[in-house]
Amino acid sequence: MATIRCFSQIGWVLVWLRDVPFNVPSFGDAGQVFDPFVYLGFLAGQTEHIALGVASLILPLRHPAQVAKAAATADQLSGGRLILGIASGDRPDEYPALNETYENRGERFRDSFEYIREMAHSTPAFENRYGQTNGEMDMLPKPTAGEIPMLITGGSQQTPQWGARHTDGLITYPRNIDDQANAVRSWRESIPSGTGFSKPVMQSLYIDLLADPDAPPQPIHLGFRSGMNFLKAYLRSLEEIGVNHVALNLRFNQADIEETLLYLAEDLLPEFPE
């Protein structure tokens, strides 16, 4: 509870949750353990302004009617603060447990995305592999802004053109700066003209923040261990190549988490105003 208050009071703009249905030992990561939609409802009641995101919901492992209902509910309860990252999933062990096939997850991802979008409309008449509606019934509630913002994670078994055309933004993983610049440029070039906005790019980053601000970087899984000064310089380089948002993950952080959040809020966030 104290960490939640910490998030909402010290200037963080968005907190990300993860969707990891099963703890697969070979992956060494159980996510944040809690079901993301239950957790979203809890966080909606504990916060007022901070955006709430899932990075990312595994669409092929859930029926899209349930996703559409739960997402719109969390969006309404939070006052329109939900951002939904979506993915096709990368843990083959989870699929047999839900009687699903790993190989066709890309097709199911597209159909699930389409279903969720259709359920945001009033009395939709629609049919795909997940079911059909005849235009005489509706799903409630509706998202506050008409649609839930959905950001594709990586490729999710889709072409870059499909993701840039249909989704609202890109979630990607850390790369060296040159490769990340190319990835951002490729994403932006794939966005159809006339879209009206640039469709943001979000990157995740694991950090272990050290007390010495001048400590040089050392690589860790999907990120680095360093002092504050290198972290600032790295984030400025991402800003320069067009990354819009970075989700800092403190899973490997060795210092006290709340103290680290306060340190980041006081020393880092003022360098990157909204």
N, C-alpha and C positions, 0 to 999 in steps of 0.2 A: 504493500500500500504506500509506503514512504517513497519508493522509487516512482510510482505513478504520480504522486504529488510533485516529485522532483521534475519529472518530464513536463508537467503542465505549468509549472511556475517559473521555470528558468529560461524559457525562450526556444525550446525545441519546437519545430514546426510539424513534425510527422514522426509517428512511431510505427515500425513495421513488425508484423507478425509473420509466422511461417506455417505452412501446411505440410506436416510430416505425419502421415497416418500411422506408420509403424516404425519402431526402432529397429532398423536393420543393422546388426553389428558391423558388417563389412563396410558400411558407410561412416560409422563412428559418430553419428549425429542424430539426436532425437528431436531437433528443432527446439521450440519453446515448450514442448510437451502438450500444452492445452489445445483443445480444438479451437481453430481460429474464429469461428463464428460465435461460439460461447464467449470466448475471450473478448471479441469485439463488442458484444453486448455489455460485458462488465466494464470495459474501458469507456464505452460511450456514457455510462452512468457516473464515471469517476472524473471525467474531463469535460471541458467546455469548448476549447478552441483548437487544440492540436488535431491535425489530420490523422486518420487511422487507416493503415494500409496492410494488405496481405501480400507478401512476396515469397512465394507465389502459390495460388490455389491450383491444385492438380486437377484440371477439368475432367480428364478421362476416368478418374476414380470416383466421381460424384454424378448423380443425376442432375442435369441442368435445371430442372424445375425446382429442386431443393436449393441449388445455388442461387437461382434468381430470387426466390422467396427470402432466403436468409440474407442475401446481400442487400436487397431493397429494405428489409427490416432494419439491418444495422445502419444503413444509410439514413433512414428516417429517424431512428432513435438518436443518432449522433448529430442530427441537423445538417445532413449533407456532407459529412466529413470522410466518407469512405472512398478509398482508392483500391482497386482490385487488380493486383498482379495475377496473371494467369500463365499456366505452363502445361506442357504435355507430360511431364514427369520423367525422371531419370533413374528410378530405382526398380529394376525388373522384379525383385522379390515381392513387391507390394501387389502386383497385378493378379497373380493366382489367388491371393488371399481374398480378393474381391470378385473372383471369377471373371476377370477381364483379361484381354490379350494385349501384351506389350507392343507387339509389332504394328498394330493398326491404331495406335494412340493418336497419331497425327490426324487421321480422318475423324476420329471421335472428338478431338479437340476443336476442329472446325465446326462440326455439327453442334457441339455443346455451346460454343460461342454464339452461333446463329440462333439457337433456341433461347439463350439468355437475352439477347437483343430483342427478339420478338416478344418475349414476355413483358418487356417494358412498355409495349404498345397497349392500347385499350382493345379489349375483346379480339385478340389476334386469331386469324385463321391461318394455320400453319401446320406443316408436317415434315418431320425427318425421322431418322432412326430412333430418336428418343421419345417420340409420341406425336400426337396430333391434337389440335384444338379446332373447333368448328366455327369460331367467331361469335358464339353465343354465351361464352363464359369468360371470366377474366381472372387475372392473378393480382392480388393486392398484398402489400402496398406497392405503389410505384416509386421508383427512385426520385429523389427530390428535384434533380435537375433534368429529369426525363430519361437519362441513361446513367448507368454506373460507369465511371471512367475505368477502362480495362487496359492494362499495359502488358504487352507480350514479353515473356521472359526468354531471352536468347532467341533461337529460331523456333523452338517448340514444334519441330518437324514441319515447318511451313517455309515457303519461299520468302525472301526479304520483302518482295513486292506485296505479298498477301498481308504480312504483318503491318507494313507501313500504310496500306490502304484501309484496313478494317479496324485496327486497334488504335488506342489513343496515346500510345507512347511505348518506349522500349526500356526494359530492365536488362542490364548486362553485367558481366563479371569483370574484375580487374584485368587489365592487360598493360603491357608497357605503353608509354604515352603515344608513341608513333602508331602502334597497332590500334589503340583505342581511338585515336584521331581518325584513322581510316574507317573504323567501324561506325563512328558517329557520322562521318561524311556520307558513307554508303546509306545509312538509315535516312538521312535527310534528303538525299537524292532520290530515294525510292518513294517519298511521300508524294501523292498525286497533287498536281497544281490545282489551285482553287480550294484547298482544304481549309484555309483560313487561319491556321496556326501551325507551328513548327513541330508539334508532337514531341514532347520532352524525352530526354534520355536520362535514366537513372542508373547509377552504378552502386553495387554493394562493395564494402571494404571492411575486412577484419583488421582490427588494430589492437596492439598492446602498448598503451601509452606509458612511457617511462617518466620518472620524476625529473630527470635531467633534460631540460628543453633542447639541449644541443646534441643529445644522443643520436648517433647515426642509425640509419635503417638496417634492419636484419629481416630477411624474408620469413614469413609464417604462412600458413595455409590461406590463400586468397587475400593476402594483405601483408602487413609488416609490423614489426616492433620498432618503435622509434621515440624520440623526443618530440615535443610540440612543434619545434621549428621546422623539422622535415615534414611533418603532417601538413602544416600550413602551406609549405611550398608545393607539396604534391597536389593538394586541393586547388591551389591557384592554377597549376598546370592543367588540371581537368577542366576548370572553368574556362581557360583560354581555348581549349579545343571543342567546347560546346556541350560538355556534360552539365545538365541542369540541376541534378540532385544526387547526393551521395548518402547512402545508408550506412552508418558506422555500426559495426557489429563488435561487441565487447566480449564475445564468448571466450577469447584467449587472454583477456586483460587480467593481469596479475594483481593490480591495485584494487582497492575497494571500489565497487561499481558506482555507488552514489557519489563518492568523492571524485571519481573520474568524470562523471556527468557534470558535476559542478565546475570542475576544472575546464572542461571543454566549453561549457556555457559561458564562463567568464573570460576565457582567453582565446577561444577559437571562433565562436559564433559572431562576435562583433566584427571580425575580419570579413565575414561573408553575410552582410545584411540581405534580407529578402528583396 
